[in-house]
Amino acid sequence: MSRMSEAMTMDPAASARRAPLKAAIIGMGKVGHTRARVIAERDDVVLVAAADVNTSAAAAYPGIRFETDFRGIVTDPEIDVVFVATTNKVAPDVVCLALQHGKHVFCEKPPGRSVADIERICAAEAANPGCKLQFGFNHRYHYAVLEAKSMVDSGVFGKILWARGVYGKMGGTDFENIWRSNPEEAGGGILLDQGIHMLDLFTHFMGDFSDIQSIVQTMHWDIPLEDNAFALLKTPANQVAMLHSSATQWRHKFNLELCLEEGYITLTGILSSTRSYGDETLVFARKDLDGRTGKPGNPQEEQMFFDKDHSWELEVAAFMDAVTKDQPVKWGNSADALRAMKLVFGIYGVGR
Ligand SMILES: NC(=O)c1ccc[n+]([C@@H]2O[C@H](COP(=O)([O-])OP(=O)(O)OC[C@H]3O[C@@H](n4cnc5c(N)ncnc54)[C@H](O)[C@@H]3O)[C@@H](O)[C@H]2O)c1
């Protein structure tokens, strides 16, 4: 076939699909900037527009359309993909509008301020089945978590008996005044903001939980939202997960222990931009009842250290794969988001 006839038989839609998709970011705060950096590193998507009620970010993106009202951008037929990094109050409206206008959507966690918010989003997704929708549960993509997940799934240590997760930060000097401490903007306190990541990891490793016990309290900060949440969760198979989510953890902490039938896996630290949670460490050992590899109760451990955080890049890569290859969203899909929100609000429901 000649070059000319090849060109004439080319499917214009297919060639259009190969061009970088046009993306917009709604909410250009801390995470919006991170998303912009990750998008800039890719060749299958290009940032063409952004919206934020605060215009201070605009100067950092010359040549990009910048508006204070997200609606014009989200409904623009030129935009293919919308990244949502706003406050919790705004996110569901942006997601639903974008889906209704045929956009693929990547939205940060949490997916709103209530279970009703994520249910509304699920309905918009169901009405627009051609659109991909993923939520930013980026902890699944941290290297220590990826290693732990493949170890658990390999079955080498048997089934999980219990999990114990601590995720805490200190709040901060301005903590009482930020949107995260305002019920109208946030919808929940530290559990919805940060603890939701640990709940998502619990479901990632253990599946659904059917029983919830909890204590949810405001212990220290002068805010009308919880600054500490303690929860005990049980699966239908009697596996138990224990969570402490805290905004009074004066030294930042991330710790997830998984106890399995034949051994254990402990994740300590999680890489963040401030590095205040420490490097990621994964320790694992096979149980050793008679002390062959160490003293009884003190088995020989193996350790892995991770000092790079590519979670933001890996999760956007997974999302863009789903979009460009028309594959289902594997992790952070709407079912995962709904499950996490039901746990958060289940914990609130019995703990207050
Ligand atoms: N995956 C993670 O580890 C992680 C980490 C931090 C934050 N997040 C999530 O990312 C989201 C943003 O958090 P952040 O830390 O960047 O907060 P931020 O306060 O830095 O940014 C939020 C931005 O949204 C903007 N905004 C508010 N209302 C708007 C509207 N109507 N239209 C357009 N923009 C609007 C604000 O002006 C602000 O710039 C939150 O949902 C948060 O939970 C996820």
The ligand as a Tripos MOL2 file, in Angstrom:
@<TRIPOS>MOLECULE
LIG
   44    48     1     0     0
SMALL
NO_CHARGES

@<TRIPOS>ATOM
      1 N1         -3.3880   11.7040   48.4450 N.am      1 LIG1
      2 C1         -2.8550   12.4380   49.3820 C.2       1 LIG1
      3 O1         -1.9600   11.9870   50.0770 O.2       1 LIG1
      4 C2         -3.3470   13.8500   49.6240 C.ar      1 LIG1
      5 C3         -2.5290   14.7430   50.3280 C.ar      1 LIG1
      6 C4         -3.0090   16.0280   50.5560 C.ar      1 LIG1
      7 C5         -4.2690   16.3910   50.1160 C.ar      1 LIG1
      8 N2         -5.0560   15.5020   49.4320 N.ar      1 LIG1
      9 C6         -6.3960   15.9100   48.9830 C.3       1 LIG1
     10 O2         -6.2850   16.8600   47.9220 O.3       1 LIG1
     11 C7         -7.3240   17.8420   48.0220 C.3       1 LIG1
     12 C8         -6.6970   19.2280   48.0800 C.3       1 LIG1
     13 O3         -5.8540   19.3080   49.1970 O.3       1 LIG1
     14 P1         -4.6970   20.3920   49.2890 P.3       1 LIG1
     15 O4         -3.7970   19.9450   50.3780 O.co2     1 LIG1
     16 O5         -4.1250   20.6510   47.9530 O.co2     1 LIG1
     17 O6         -5.5220   21.6460   49.7890 O.3       1 LIG1
     18 P2         -5.2640   23.1680   49.4310 P.3       1 LIG1
     19 O7         -6.0300   23.9710   50.4130 O.co2     1 LIG1
     20 O8         -3.8050   23.4300   49.2900 O.co2     1 LIG1
     21 O9         -5.9170   23.3180   47.9860 O.3       1 LIG1
     22 C9         -7.3000   23.3330   47.7480 C.3       1 LIG1
     23 C10        -7.5420   24.3420   46.6470 C.3       1 LIG1
     24 O10        -8.9130   24.2920   46.2230 O.3       1 LIG1
     25 C11        -9.2800   25.6080   45.9050 C.3       1 LIG1
     26 N3        -10.7180   25.7640   45.8290 N.ar      1 LIG1
     27 C12       -11.6230   25.8870   46.8450 C.ar      1 LIG1
     28 N4        -12.8590   26.0650   46.3400 N.ar      1 LIG1
     29 C13       -12.7340   26.0500   44.9870 C.ar      1 LIG1
     30 C14       -13.6610   26.1780   43.9210 C.ar      1 LIG1
     31 N5        -14.9740   26.3880   44.1310 N.pl3     1 LIG1
     32 N6        -13.1940   26.1280   42.6530 N.ar      1 LIG1
     33 C15       -11.8660   25.9390   42.4110 C.ar      1 LIG1
     34 N7        -10.9470   25.7950   43.3920 N.ar      1 LIG1
     35 C16       -11.3710   25.8540   44.6600 C.ar      1 LIG1
     36 C17        -8.6370   26.4510   47.0180 C.3       1 LIG1
     37 O11        -8.5580   27.8270   46.6870 O.3       1 LIG1
     38 C18        -7.2770   25.7950   47.1150 C.3       1 LIG1
     39 O12        -6.3110   26.3980   46.2760 O.3       1 LIG1
     40 C19        -8.1280   17.4740   49.2620 C.3       1 LIG1
     41 O13        -9.2230   16.7090   48.8600 O.3       1 LIG1
     42 C20        -7.1880   16.6080   50.0780 C.3       1 LIG1
     43 O14        -7.8540   15.6790   50.8900 O.3       1 LIG1
     44 C21        -4.6060   14.2560   49.1660 C.ar      1 LIG1
@<TRIPOS>BOND
     1     1     2 1
     2     2     3 2
     3     2     4 1
     4     4     5 ar
     5     4    44 ar
     6     5     6 ar
     7     6     7 ar
     8     7     8 ar
     9     8     9 1
    10     8    44 ar
    11     9    10 1
    12     9    42 1
    13    10    11 1
    14    11    12 1
    15    11    40 1
    16    12    13 1
    17    13    14 1
    18    14    15 2
    19    14    16 1
    20    14    17 1
    21    17    18 1
    22    18    19 2
    23    18    20 1
    24    18    21 1
    25    21    22 1
    26    22    23 1
    27    23    24 1
    28    23    38 1
    29    24    25 1
    30    25    26 1
    31    25    36 1
    32    26    27 ar
    33    26    35 ar
    34    27    28 ar
    35    28    29 ar
    36    29    30 ar
    37    29    35 ar
    38    30    31 1
    39    30    32 ar
    40    32    33 ar
    41    33    34 ar
    42    34    35 ar
    43    36    37 1
    44    36    38 1
    45    38    39 1
    46    40    41 1
    47    40    42 1
    48    42    43 1
@<TRIPOS>SUBSTRUCTURE
     1 LIG1         1 GROUP 0 **** ****
